[in-house]
Amino acid sequence: MNEMEVLDIARDGMSTMLLVVGPLLLVGLAVGLIISIFQTLTHIQEMTLTFIPKIVAVFGAMIIFMPFMVTELTEFMHRIMDKIVSLG
């Protein structure tokens, strides 16, 4: 295994990681932004107000995006196993 193969595996792993967690992070960002705008407009400066809606939204997004996430991780695992088999 040379350096290019290691870099290719690392690049593939990082892109798969971004594909898997990207939707959850975007949902958390959007909910946090909406709650921050709501807090600014209503002058409610409660620091703990953002946690519960974010947790619920990210959990709901996890349930919705779970088939996509499992598919991406399974395809990544198949690509890694194919590389391992081709080395042996």
PyMOL Python script that loads the backbone (N, CA, C, O; Angstrom):
from pymol import cmd

cmd.read_pdbstr("""\
ATOM      1  N   MET A   1       0.859  -1.168   0.000  1.00  0.00           N
ATOM      2  CA  MET A   1       0.000   0.000   0.000  1.00  0.00           C
ATOM      3  C   MET A   1       0.911   1.239   0.000  1.00  0.00           C
ATOM      4  O   MET A   1       1.755   1.403   0.881  1.00  0.00           O
ATOM      5  N   ASN A   2       0.727   2.082  -0.980  1.00  0.00           N
ATOM      6  CA  ASN A   2       1.557   3.276  -1.052  1.00  0.00           C
ATOM      7  C   ASN A   2       0.815   4.501  -0.505  1.00  0.00           C
ATOM      8  O   ASN A   2      -0.317   4.405  -0.031  1.00  0.00           O
ATOM      9  N   GLU A   3       1.478   5.636  -0.584  1.00  0.00           N
ATOM     10  CA  GLU A   3       0.918   6.847   0.012  1.00  0.00           C
ATOM     11  C   GLU A   3      -0.362   7.296  -0.691  1.00  0.00           C
ATOM     12  O   GLU A   3      -1.273   7.817  -0.047  1.00  0.00           O
ATOM     13  N   MET A   4      -0.434   7.099  -1.990  1.00  0.00           N
ATOM     14  CA  MET A   4      -1.610   7.538  -2.740  1.00  0.00           C
ATOM     15  C   MET A   4      -2.853   6.748  -2.341  1.00  0.00           C
ATOM     16  O   MET A   4      -3.945   7.311  -2.259  1.00  0.00           O
ATOM     17  N   GLU A   5      -2.698   5.466  -2.096  1.00  0.00           N
ATOM     18  CA  GLU A   5      -3.831   4.657  -1.661  1.00  0.00           C
ATOM     19  C   GLU A   5      -4.302   5.065  -0.274  1.00  0.00           C
ATOM     20  O   GLU A   5      -5.503   5.097  -0.007  1.00  0.00           O
ATOM     21  N   VAL A   6      -3.356   5.378   0.613  1.00  0.00           N
ATOM     22  CA  VAL A   6      -3.723   5.830   1.960  1.00  0.00           C
ATOM     23  C   VAL A   6      -4.460   7.160   1.882  1.00  0.00           C
ATOM     24  O   VAL A   6      -5.477   7.349   2.550  1.00  0.00           O
ATOM     25  N   LEU A   7      -3.951   8.082   1.068  1.00  0.00           N
ATOM     26  CA  LEU A   7      -4.615   9.372   0.896  1.00  0.00           C
ATOM     27  C   LEU A   7      -5.999   9.213   0.266  1.00  0.00           C
ATOM     28  O   LEU A   7      -6.934   9.932   0.618  1.00  0.00           O
ATOM     29  N   ASP A   8      -6.124   8.272  -0.661  1.00  0.00           N
ATOM     30  CA  ASP A   8      -7.420   8.020  -1.294  1.00  0.00           C
ATOM     31  C   ASP A   8      -8.428   7.483  -0.285  1.00  0.00           C
ATOM     32  O   ASP A   8      -9.591   7.886  -0.291  1.00  0.00           O
ATOM     33  N   ILE A   9      -7.987   6.579   0.575  1.00  0.00           N
ATOM     34  CA  ILE A   9      -8.877   6.043   1.613  1.00  0.00           C
ATOM     35  C   ILE A   9      -9.266   7.143   2.597  1.00  0.00           C
ATOM     36  O   ILE A   9     -10.427   7.238   2.995  1.00  0.00           O
ATOM     37  N   ALA A  10      -8.300   7.974   2.991  1.00  0.00           N
ATOM     38  CA  ALA A  10      -8.591   9.068   3.923  1.00  0.00           C
ATOM     39  C   ALA A  10      -9.560  10.067   3.301  1.00  0.00           C
ATOM     40  O   ALA A  10     -10.485  10.525   3.973  1.00  0.00           O
ATOM     41  N   ARG A  11      -9.364  10.413   2.035  1.00  0.00           N
ATOM     42  CA  ARG A  11     -10.254  11.343   1.342  1.00  0.00           C
ATOM     43  C   ARG A  11     -11.661  10.757   1.226  1.00  0.00           C
ATOM     44  O   ARG A  11     -12.652  11.460   1.427  1.00  0.00           O
ATOM     45  N   ASP A  12     -11.740   9.480   0.902  1.00  0.00           N
ATOM     46  CA  ASP A  12     -13.041   8.819   0.802  1.00  0.00           C
ATOM     47  C   ASP A  12     -13.740   8.781   2.154  1.00  0.00           C
ATOM     48  O   ASP A  12     -14.951   8.989   2.236  1.00  0.00           O
ATOM     49  N   GLY A  13     -12.976   8.515   3.221  1.00  0.00           N
ATOM     50  CA  GLY A  13     -13.561   8.489   4.564  1.00  0.00           C
ATOM     51  C   GLY A  13     -14.067   9.856   4.991  1.00  0.00           C
ATOM     52  O   GLY A  13     -15.139   9.963   5.586  1.00  0.00           O
ATOM     53  N   MET A  14     -13.310  10.895   4.696  1.00  0.00           N
ATOM     54  CA  MET A  14     -13.741  12.242   5.083  1.00  0.00           C
ATOM     55  C   MET A  14     -14.962  12.700   4.288  1.00  0.00           C
ATOM     56  O   MET A  14     -15.853  13.346   4.841  1.00  0.00           O
ATOM     57  N   SER A  15     -15.012  12.375   3.006  1.00  0.00           N
ATOM     58  CA  SER A  15     -16.187  12.770   2.218  1.00  0.00           C
ATOM     59  C   SER A  15     -17.421  11.984   2.649  1.00  0.00           C
ATOM     60  O   SER A  15     -18.528  12.523   2.649  1.00  0.00           O
ATOM     61  N   THR A  16     -17.240  10.718   3.015  1.00  0.00           N
ATOM     62  CA  THR A  16     -18.364   9.933   3.517  1.00  0.00           C
ATOM     63  C   THR A  16     -18.845  10.488   4.848  1.00  0.00           C
ATOM     64  O   THR A  16     -20.048  10.563   5.095  1.00  0.00           O
ATOM     65  N   MET A  17     -17.904  10.881   5.710  1.00  0.00           N
ATOM     66  CA  MET A  17     -18.273  11.473   7.000  1.00  0.00           C
ATOM     67  C   MET A  17     -19.084  12.745   6.797  1.00  0.00           C
ATOM     68  O   MET A  17     -20.090  12.951   7.476  1.00  0.00           O
ATOM     69  N   LEU A  18     -18.661  13.599   5.873  1.00  0.00           N
ATOM     70  CA  LEU A  18     -19.403  14.837   5.614  1.00  0.00           C
ATOM     71  C   LEU A  18     -20.789  14.560   5.043  1.00  0.00           C
ATOM     72  O   LEU A  18     -21.751  15.252   5.377  1.00  0.00           O
ATOM     73  N   LEU A  19     -20.892  13.552   4.187  1.00  0.00           N
ATOM     74  CA  LEU A  19     -22.203  13.192   3.634  1.00  0.00           C
ATOM     75  C   LEU A  19     -23.136  12.652   4.710  1.00  0.00           C
ATOM     76  O   LEU A  19     -24.340  12.908   4.678  1.00  0.00           O
ATOM     77  N   VAL A  20     -22.587  11.909   5.656  1.00  0.00           N
ATOM     78  CA  VAL A  20     -23.419  11.284   6.685  1.00  0.00           C
ATOM     79  C   VAL A  20     -23.883  12.304   7.726  1.00  0.00           C
ATOM     80  O   VAL A  20     -25.060  12.323   8.087  1.00  0.00           O
ATOM     81  N   VAL A  21     -22.981  13.145   8.206  1.00  0.00           N
ATOM     82  CA  VAL A  21     -23.357  14.076   9.274  1.00  0.00           C
ATOM     83  C   VAL A  21     -23.835  15.426   8.762  1.00  0.00           C
ATOM     84  O   VAL A  21     -24.367  16.223   9.534  1.00  0.00           O
ATOM     85  N   GLY A  22     -23.657  15.695   7.481  1.00  0.00           N
ATOM     86  CA  GLY A  22     -24.052  16.987   6.923  1.00  0.00           C
ATOM     87  C   GLY A  22     -25.505  17.359   7.142  1.00  0.00           C
ATOM     88  O   GLY A  22     -25.785  18.465   7.604  1.00  0.00           O
ATOM     89  N   PRO A  23     -26.442  16.471   6.825  1.00  0.00           N
ATOM     90  CA  PRO A  23     -27.853  16.830   7.039  1.00  0.00           C
ATOM     91  C   PRO A  23     -28.189  17.129   8.496  1.00  0.00           C
ATOM     92  O   PRO A  23     -28.978  18.031   8.778  1.00  0.00           O
ATOM     93  N   LEU A  24     -27.599  16.381   9.420  1.00  0.00           N
ATOM     94  CA  LEU A  24     -27.875  16.626  10.841  1.00  0.00           C
ATOM     95  C   LEU A  24     -27.311  17.970  11.292  1.00  0.00           C
ATOM     96  O   LEU A  24     -27.950  18.699  12.050  1.00  0.00           O
ATOM     97  N   LEU A  25     -26.111  18.288  10.819  1.00  0.00           N
ATOM     98  CA  LEU A  25     -25.511  19.567  11.180  1.00  0.00           C
ATOM     99  C   LEU A  25     -26.300  20.738  10.598  1.00  0.00           C
ATOM    100  O   LEU A  25     -26.471  21.766  11.252  1.00  0.00           O
ATOM    101  N   LEU A  26     -26.778  20.574   9.365  1.00  0.00           N
ATOM    102  CA  LEU A  26     -27.565  21.644   8.749  1.00  0.00           C
ATOM    103  C   LEU A  26     -28.888  21.859   9.464  1.00  0.00           C
ATOM    104  O   LEU A  26     -29.333  22.997   9.617  1.00  0.00           O
ATOM    105  N   VAL A  27     -29.519  20.783   9.900  1.00  0.00           N
ATOM    106  CA  VAL A  27     -30.762  20.915  10.664  1.00  0.00           C
ATOM    107  C   VAL A  27     -30.495  21.618  11.988  1.00  0.00           C
ATOM    108  O   VAL A  27     -31.249  22.510  12.377  1.00  0.00           O
ATOM    109  N   GLY A  28     -29.442  21.232  12.675  1.00  0.00           N
ATOM    110  CA  GLY A  28     -29.087  21.888  13.928  1.00  0.00           C
ATOM    111  C   GLY A  28     -28.767  23.362  13.727  1.00  0.00           C
ATOM    112  O   GLY A  28     -29.142  24.201  14.547  1.00  0.00           O
ATOM    113  N   LEU A  29     -28.077  23.676  12.641  1.00  0.00           N
ATOM    114  CA  LEU A  29     -27.755  25.067  12.343  1.00  0.00           C
ATOM    115  C   LEU A  29     -29.010  25.877  12.053  1.00  0.00           C
ATOM    116  O   LEU A  29     -29.165  26.992  12.550  1.00  0.00           O
ATOM    117  N   ALA A  30     -29.908  25.309  11.243  1.00  0.00           N
ATOM    118  CA  ALA A  30     -31.142  26.026  10.897  1.00  0.00           C
ATOM    119  C   ALA A  30     -32.022  26.260  12.116  1.00  0.00           C
ATOM    120  O   ALA A  30     -32.551  27.356  12.299  1.00  0.00           O
ATOM    121  N   VAL A  31     -32.178  25.245  12.944  1.00  0.00           N
ATOM    122  CA  VAL A  31     -33.002  25.402  14.149  1.00  0.00           C
ATOM    123  C   VAL A  31     -32.372  26.412  15.096  1.00  0.00           C
ATOM    124  O   VAL A  31     -33.078  27.237  15.676  1.00  0.00           O
ATOM    125  N   GLY A  32     -31.065  26.359  15.260  1.00  0.00           N
ATOM    126  CA  GLY A  32     -30.379  27.319  16.117  1.00  0.00           C
ATOM    127  C   GLY A  32     -30.534  28.743  15.604  1.00  0.00           C
ATOM    128  O   GLY A  32     -30.727  29.670  16.390  1.00  0.00           O
ATOM    129  N   LEU A  33     -30.450  28.918  14.295  1.00  0.00           N
ATOM    130  CA  LEU A  33     -30.624  30.244  13.709  1.00  0.00           C
ATOM    131  C   LEU A  33     -32.040  30.763  13.900  1.00  0.00           C
ATOM    132  O   LEU A  33     -32.233  31.933  14.231  1.00  0.00           O
ATOM    133  N   ILE A  34     -33.030  29.906  13.694  1.00  0.00           N
ATOM    134  CA  ILE A  34     -34.429  30.314  13.873  1.00  0.00           C
ATOM    135  C   ILE A  34     -34.696  30.699  15.326  1.00  0.00           C
ATOM    136  O   ILE A  34     -35.357  31.702  15.593  1.00  0.00           O
ATOM    137  N   ILE A  35     -34.189  29.917  16.250  1.00  0.00           N
ATOM    138  CA  ILE A  35     -34.406  30.222  17.673  1.00  0.00           C
ATOM    139  C   ILE A  35     -33.662  31.497  18.068  1.00  0.00           C
ATOM    140  O   ILE A  35     -34.167  32.282  18.870  1.00  0.00           O
ATOM    141  N   SER A  36     -32.473  31.710  17.515  1.00  0.00           N
ATOM    142  CA  SER A  36     -31.744  32.944  17.810  1.00  0.00           C
ATOM    143  C   SER A  36     -32.487  34.168  17.297  1.00  0.00           C
ATOM    144  O   SER A  36     -32.533  35.195  17.975  1.00  0.00           O
ATOM    145  N   ILE A  37     -33.067  34.071  16.110  1.00  0.00           N
ATOM    146  CA  ILE A  37     -33.862  35.181  15.582  1.00  0.00           C
ATOM    147  C   ILE A  37     -35.089  35.412  16.457  1.00  0.00           C
ATOM    148  O   ILE A  37     -35.442  36.555  16.747  1.00  0.00           O
ATOM    149  N   PHE A  38     -35.738  34.326  16.877  1.00  0.00           N
ATOM    150  CA  PHE A  38     -36.895  34.448  17.767  1.00  0.00           C
ATOM    151  C   PHE A  38     -36.504  35.111  19.082  1.00  0.00           C
ATOM    152  O   PHE A  38     -37.227  35.974  19.579  1.00  0.00           O
ATOM    153  N   GLN A  39     -35.364  34.716  19.648  1.00  0.00           N
ATOM    154  CA  GLN A  39     -34.915  35.325  20.900  1.00  0.00           C
ATOM    155  C   GLN A  39     -34.593  36.808  20.718  1.00  0.00           C
ATOM    156  O   GLN A  39     -34.859  37.619  21.604  1.00  0.00           O
ATOM    157  N   THR A  40     -34.030  37.150  19.587  1.00  0.00           N
ATOM    158  CA  THR A  40     -33.708  38.549  19.329  1.00  0.00           C
ATOM    159  C   THR A  40     -34.971  39.380  19.175  1.00  0.00           C
ATOM    160  O   THR A  40     -35.049  40.493  19.695  1.00  0.00           O
ATOM    161  N   LEU A  41     -35.947  38.857  18.475  1.00  0.00           N
ATOM    162  CA  LEU A  41     -37.182  39.611  18.255  1.00  0.00           C
ATOM    163  C   LEU A  41     -38.016  39.764  19.519  1.00  0.00           C
ATOM    164  O   LEU A  41     -38.684  40.782  19.697  1.00  0.00           O
ATOM    165  N   THR A  42     -37.990  38.774  20.392  1.00  0.00           N
ATOM    166  CA  THR A  42     -38.832  38.824  21.596  1.00  0.00           C
ATOM    167  C   THR A  42     -38.065  39.268  22.836  1.00  0.00           C
ATOM    168  O   THR A  42     -38.654  39.392  23.909  1.00  0.00           O
ATOM    169  N   HIS A  43     -36.771  39.507  22.708  1.00  0.00           N
ATOM    170  CA  HIS A  43     -35.919  39.924  23.828  1.00  0.00           C
ATOM    171  C   HIS A  43     -35.899  38.898  24.963  1.00  0.00           C
ATOM    172  O   HIS A  43     -35.705  39.254  26.125  1.00  0.00           O
ATOM    173  N   ILE A  44     -36.099  37.632  24.622  1.00  0.00           N
ATOM    174  CA  ILE A  44     -35.955  36.555  25.603  1.00  0.00           C
ATOM    175  C   ILE A  44     -34.499  36.092  25.531  1.00  0.00           C
ATOM    176  O   ILE A  44     -34.067  35.561  24.508  1.00  0.00           O
ATOM    177  N   GLN A  45     -33.762  36.286  26.585  1.00  0.00           N
ATOM    178  CA  GLN A  45     -32.342  35.941  26.575  1.00  0.00           C
ATOM    179  C   GLN A  45     -32.081  34.742  27.491  1.00  0.00           C
ATOM    180  O   GLN A  45     -31.219  34.792  28.368  1.00  0.00           O
ATOM    181  N   GLU A  46     -32.815  33.701  27.280  1.00  0.00           N
ATOM    182  CA  GLU A  46     -32.645  32.468  28.053  1.00  0.00           C
ATOM    183  C   GLU A  46     -31.671  31.564  27.292  1.00  0.00           C
ATOM    184  O   GLU A  46     -31.952  31.177  26.157  1.00  0.00           O
ATOM    185  N   MET A  47     -30.550  31.231  27.893  1.00  0.00           N
ATOM    186  CA  MET A  47     -29.511  30.460  27.223  1.00  0.00           C
ATOM    187  C   MET A  47     -29.928  29.009  26.965  1.00  0.00           C
ATOM    188  O   MET A  47     -29.485  28.398  25.992  1.00  0.00           O
ATOM    189  N   THR A  48     -30.771  28.464  27.824  1.00  0.00           N
ATOM    190  CA  THR A  48     -31.141  27.054  27.674  1.00  0.00           C
ATOM    191  C   THR A  48     -32.298  26.839  26.713  1.00  0.00           C
ATOM    192  O   THR A  48     -32.676  25.696  26.456  1.00  0.00           O
ATOM    193  N   LEU A  49     -32.869  27.912  26.176  1.00  0.00           N
ATOM    194  CA  LEU A  49     -34.015  27.781  25.269  1.00  0.00           C
ATOM    195  C   LEU A  49     -33.649  27.062  23.975  1.00  0.00           C
ATOM    196  O   LEU A  49     -34.516  26.441  23.361  1.00  0.00           O
ATOM    197  N   THR A  50     -32.416  27.126  23.551  1.00  0.00           N
ATOM    198  CA  THR A  50     -32.035  26.537  22.265  1.00  0.00           C
ATOM    199  C   THR A  50     -31.791  25.033  22.335  1.00  0.00           C
ATOM    200  O   THR A  50     -31.862  24.353  21.311  1.00  0.00           O
ATOM    201  N   PHE A  51     -31.507  24.504  23.518  1.00  0.00           N
ATOM    202  CA  PHE A  51     -31.077  23.108  23.587  1.00  0.00           C
ATOM    203  C   PHE A  51     -32.176  22.102  23.259  1.00  0.00           C
ATOM    204  O   PHE A  51     -31.958  21.201  22.449  1.00  0.00           O
ATOM    205  N   ILE A  52     -33.336  22.236  23.863  1.00  0.00           N
ATOM    206  CA  ILE A  52     -34.397  21.243  23.661  1.00  0.00           C
ATOM    207  C   ILE A  52     -34.887  21.216  22.216  1.00  0.00           C
ATOM    208  O   ILE A  52     -34.990  20.127  21.651  1.00  0.00           O
ATOM    209  N   PRO A  53     -35.200  22.364  21.579  1.00  0.00           N
ATOM    210  CA  PRO A  53     -35.614  22.287  20.172  1.00  0.00           C
ATOM    211  C   PRO A  53     -34.530  21.732  19.253  1.00  0.00           C
ATOM    212  O   PRO A  53     -34.841  21.014  18.303  1.00  0.00           O
ATOM    213  N   LYS A  54     -33.271  22.051  19.517  1.00  0.00           N
ATOM    214  CA  LYS A  54     -32.190  21.503  18.692  1.00  0.00           C
ATOM    215  C   LYS A  54     -32.092  19.996  18.854  1.00  0.00           C
ATOM    216  O   LYS A  54     -31.938  19.270  17.871  1.00  0.00           O
ATOM    217  N   ILE A  55     -32.181  19.523  20.090  1.00  0.00           N
ATOM    218  CA  ILE A  55     -32.091  18.082  20.333  1.00  0.00           C
ATOM    219  C   ILE A  55     -33.230  17.351  19.643  1.00  0.00           C
ATOM    220  O   ILE A  55     -33.019  16.313  19.016  1.00  0.00           O
ATOM    221  N   VAL A  56     -34.429  17.887  19.755  1.00  0.00           N
ATOM    222  CA  VAL A  56     -35.592  17.249  19.125  1.00  0.00           C
ATOM    223  C   VAL A  56     -35.462  17.284  17.604  1.00  0.00           C
ATOM    224  O   VAL A  56     -35.753  16.294  16.932  1.00  0.00           O
ATOM    225  N   ALA A  57     -35.026  18.422  17.059  1.00  0.00           N
ATOM    226  CA  ALA A  57     -34.898  18.540  15.600  1.00  0.00           C
ATOM    227  C   ALA A  57     -33.819  17.615  15.053  1.00  0.00           C
ATOM    228  O   ALA A  57     -34.020  16.972  14.023  1.00  0.00           O
ATOM    229  N   VAL A  58     -32.684  17.541  15.727  1.00  0.00           N
ATOM    230  CA  VAL A  58     -31.607  16.670  15.255  1.00  0.00           C
ATOM    231  C   VAL A  58     -32.011  15.202  15.394  1.00  0.00           C
ATOM    232  O   VAL A  58     -31.680  14.389  14.531  1.00  0.00           O
ATOM    233  N   PHE A  59     -32.715  14.859  16.461  1.00  0.00           N
ATOM    234  CA  PHE A  59     -33.190  13.484  16.619  1.00  0.00           C
ATOM    235  C   PHE A  59     -34.194  13.129  15.518  1.00  0.00           C
ATOM    236  O   PHE A  59     -34.140  12.035  14.955  1.00  0.00           O
ATOM    237  N   GLY A  60     -35.108  14.054  15.212  1.00  0.00           N
ATOM    238  CA  GLY A  60     -36.058  13.816  14.122  1.00  0.00           C
ATOM    239  C   GLY A  60     -35.362  13.697  12.782  1.00  0.00           C
ATOM    240  O   GLY A  60     -35.718  12.843  11.971  1.00  0.00           O
ATOM    241  N   ALA A  61     -34.366  14.549  12.539  1.00  0.00           N
ATOM    242  CA  ALA A  61     -33.606  14.462  11.292  1.00  0.00           C
ATOM    243  C   ALA A  61     -32.832  13.154  11.219  1.00  0.00           C
ATOM    244  O   ALA A  61     -32.675  12.581  10.141  1.00  0.00           O
ATOM    245  N   MET A  62     -32.346  12.681  12.368  1.00  0.00           N
ATOM    246  CA  MET A  62     -31.632  11.405  12.375  1.00  0.00           C
ATOM    247  C   MET A  62     -32.560  10.266  11.971  1.00  0.00           C
ATOM    248  O   MET A  62     -32.159   9.367  11.231  1.00  0.00           O
ATOM    249  N   ILE A  63     -33.781  10.301  12.447  1.00  0.00           N
ATOM    250  CA  ILE A  63     -34.739   9.258  12.073  1.00  0.00           C
ATOM    251  C   ILE A  63     -35.070   9.347  10.585  1.00  0.00           C
ATOM    252  O   ILE A  63     -35.171   8.328   9.903  1.00  0.00           O
ATOM    253  N   ILE A  64     -35.237  10.567  10.092  1.00  0.00           N
ATOM    254  CA  ILE A  64     -35.596  10.755   8.679  1.00  0.00           C
ATOM    255  C   ILE A  64     -34.443  10.358   7.758  1.00  0.00           C
ATOM    256  O   ILE A  64     -34.663   9.692   6.746  1.00  0.00           O
ATOM    257  N   PHE A  65     -33.213  10.763   8.099  1.00  0.00           N
ATOM    258  CA  PHE A  65     -32.061  10.524   7.237  1.00  0.00           C
ATOM    259  C   PHE A  65     -31.351   9.207   7.513  1.00  0.00           C
ATOM    260  O   PHE A  65     -30.336   8.920   6.879  1.00  0.00           O
ATOM    261  N   MET A  66     -31.852   8.402   8.435  1.00  0.00           N
ATOM    262  CA  MET A  66     -31.174   7.157   8.797  1.00  0.00           C
ATOM    263  C   MET A  66     -30.984   6.196   7.610  1.00  0.00           C
ATOM    264  O   MET A  66     -29.902   5.623   7.484  1.00  0.00           O
ATOM    265  N   PRO A  67     -31.982   5.992   6.734  1.00  0.00           N
ATOM    266  CA  PRO A  67     -31.723   5.092   5.597  1.00  0.00           C
ATOM    267  C   PRO A  67     -30.593   5.586   4.693  1.00  0.00           C
ATOM    268  O   PRO A  67     -29.776   4.792   4.228  1.00  0.00           O
ATOM    269  N   PHE A  68     -30.549   6.895   4.445  1.00  0.00           N
ATOM    270  CA  PHE A  68     -29.472   7.471   3.636  1.00  0.00           C
ATOM    271  C   PHE A  68     -28.123   7.279   4.319  1.00  0.00           C
ATOM    272  O   PHE A  68     -27.139   6.929   3.668  1.00  0.00           O
ATOM    273  N   MET A  69     -28.078   7.505   5.620  1.00  0.00           N
ATOM    274  CA  MET A  69     -26.830   7.388   6.356  1.00  0.00           C
ATOM    275  C   MET A  69     -26.316   5.945   6.361  1.00  0.00           C
ATOM    276  O   MET A  69     -25.123   5.700   6.181  1.00  0.00           O
ATOM    277  N   VAL A  70     -27.218   5.010   6.566  1.00  0.00           N
ATOM    278  CA  VAL A  70     -26.818   3.593   6.582  1.00  0.00           C
ATOM    279  C   VAL A  70     -26.335   3.163   5.201  1.00  0.00           C
ATOM    280  O   VAL A  70     -25.363   2.416   5.089  1.00  0.00           O
ATOM    281  N   THR A  71     -27.005   3.629   4.151  1.00  0.00           N
ATOM    282  CA  THR A  71     -26.595   3.288   2.790  1.00  0.00           C
ATOM    283  C   THR A  71     -25.199   3.818   2.491  1.00  0.00           C
ATOM    284  O   THR A  71     -24.364   3.097   1.944  1.00  0.00           O
ATOM    285  N   GLU A  72     -24.946   5.069   2.845  1.00  0.00           N
ATOM    286  CA  GLU A  72     -23.623   5.660   2.603  1.00  0.00           C
ATOM    287  C   GLU A  72     -22.533   4.922   3.375  1.00  0.00           C
ATOM    288  O   GLU A  72     -21.464   4.649   2.828  1.00  0.00           O
ATOM    289  N   LEU A  73     -22.793   4.599   4.638  1.00  0.00           N
ATOM    290  CA  LEU A  73     -21.789   3.894   5.435  1.00  0.00           C
ATOM    291  C   LEU A  73     -21.566   2.467   4.934  1.00  0.00           C
ATOM    292  O   LEU A  73     -20.444   1.962   4.978  1.00  0.00           O
ATOM    293  N   THR A  74     -22.620   1.821   4.461  1.00  0.00           N
ATOM    294  CA  THR A  74     -22.482   0.469   3.916  1.00  0.00           C
ATOM    295  C   THR A  74     -21.671   0.488   2.625  1.00  0.00           C
ATOM    296  O   THR A  74     -20.813  -0.369   2.416  1.00  0.00           O
ATOM    297  N   GLU A  75     -21.945   1.473   1.748  1.00  0.00           N
ATOM    298  CA  GLU A  75     -21.167   1.582   0.518  1.00  0.00           C
ATOM    299  C   GLU A  75     -19.698   1.882   0.809  1.00  0.00           C
ATOM    300  O   GLU A  75     -18.808   1.356   0.141  1.00  0.00           O
ATOM    301  N   PHE A  76     -19.452   2.725   1.805  1.00  0.00           N
ATOM    302  CA  PHE A  76     -18.069   3.013   2.196  1.00  0.00           C
ATOM    303  C   PHE A  76     -17.383   1.745   2.693  1.00  0.00           C
ATOM    304  O   PHE A  76     -16.234   1.480   2.341  1.00  0.00           O
ATOM    305  N   MET A  77     -18.078   0.969   3.502  1.00  0.00           N
ATOM    306  CA  MET A  77     -17.495  -0.270   4.018  1.00  0.00           C
ATOM    307  C   MET A  77     -17.191  -1.251   2.890  1.00  0.00           C
ATOM    308  O   MET A  77     -16.170  -1.937   2.919  1.00  0.00           O
ATOM    309  N   HIS A  78     -18.081  -1.316   1.894  1.00  0.00           N
ATOM    310  CA  HIS A  78     -17.832  -2.197   0.751  1.00  0.00           C
ATOM    311  C   HIS A  78     -16.601  -1.732  -0.032  1.00  0.00           C
ATOM    312  O   HIS A  78     -15.797  -2.555  -0.469  1.00  0.00           O
ATOM    313  N   ARG A  79     -16.452  -0.418  -0.211  1.00  0.00           N
ATOM    314  CA  ARG A  79     -15.273   0.097  -0.919  1.00  0.00           C
ATOM    315  C   ARG A  79     -13.996  -0.230  -0.148  1.00  0.00           C
ATOM    316  O   ARG A  79     -12.988  -0.604  -0.748  1.00  0.00           O
ATOM    317  N   ILE A  80     -14.031  -0.092   1.173  1.00  0.00           N
ATOM    318  CA  ILE A  80     -12.841  -0.414   1.979  1.00  0.00           C
ATOM    319  C   ILE A  80     -12.533  -1.903   1.920  1.00  0.00           C
ATOM    320  O   ILE A  80     -11.371  -2.292   1.798  1.00  0.00           O
ATOM    321  N   MET A  81     -13.568  -2.741   2.007  1.00  0.00           N
ATOM    322  CA  MET A  81     -13.334  -4.189   1.932  1.00  0.00           C
ATOM    323  C   MET A  81     -12.814  -4.589   0.570  1.00  0.00           C
ATOM    324  O   MET A  81     -11.971  -5.482   0.481  1.00  0.00           O
ATOM    325  N   ASP A  82     -13.285  -3.962  -0.491  1.00  0.00           N
ATOM    326  CA  ASP A  82     -12.749  -4.269  -1.819  1.00  0.00           C
ATOM    327  C   ASP A  82     -11.274  -3.904  -1.912  1.00  0.00           C
ATOM    328  O   ASP A  82     -10.497  -4.627  -2.534  1.00  0.00           O
ATOM    329  N   LYS A  83     -10.880  -2.786  -1.299  1.00  0.00           N
ATOM    330  CA  LYS A  83      -9.467  -2.407  -1.313  1.00  0.00           C
ATOM    331  C   LYS A  83      -8.621  -3.385  -0.498  1.00  0.00           C
ATOM    332  O   LYS A  83      -7.500  -3.711  -0.887  1.00  0.00           O
ATOM    333  N   ILE A  84      -9.152  -3.849   0.625  1.00  0.00           N
ATOM    334  CA  ILE A  84      -8.423  -4.814   1.459  1.00  0.00           C
ATOM    335  C   ILE A  84      -8.244  -6.128   0.712  1.00  0.00           C
ATOM    336  O   ILE A  84      -7.168  -6.726   0.732  1.00  0.00           O
ATOM    337  N   VAL A  85      -9.317  -6.571   0.050  1.00  0.00           N
ATOM    338  CA  VAL A  85      -9.234  -7.839  -0.693  1.00  0.00           C
ATOM    339  C   VAL A  85      -8.267  -7.724  -1.858  1.00  0.00           C
ATOM    340  O   VAL A  85      -7.546  -8.676  -2.156  1.00  0.00           O
ATOM    341  N   SER A  86      -8.239  -6.564  -2.528  1.00  0.00           N
ATOM    342  CA  SER A  86      -7.350  -6.411  -3.674  1.00  0.00           C
ATOM    343  C   SER A  86      -5.872  -6.349  -3.247  1.00  0.00           C
ATOM    344  O   SER A  86      -4.987  -6.622  -4.057  1.00  0.00           O
ATOM    345  N   LEU A  87      -5.607  -5.998  -2.005  1.00  0.00           N
ATOM    346  CA  LEU A  87      -4.226  -5.982  -1.516  1.00  0.00           C
ATOM    347  C   LEU A  87      -3.714  -7.377  -1.197  1.00  0.00           C
ATOM    348  O   LEU A  87      -2.521  -7.650  -1.329  1.00  0.00           O
ATOM    349  N   GLY A  88      -4.616  -8.262  -0.777  1.00  0.00           N
ATOM    350  CA  GLY A  88      -4.188  -9.578  -0.319  1.00  0.00           C
ATOM    351  C   GLY A  88      -3.967 -10.581  -1.365  1.00  0.00           C
ATOM    352  O   GLY A  88      -3.604 -11.718  -1.064  1.00  0.00           O
TER     353      GLY A  88
END
""", "prot")
cmd.dss("prot")
cmd.show_as("cartoon", "prot")
cmd.util.cbc("prot")
cmd.orient("prot")
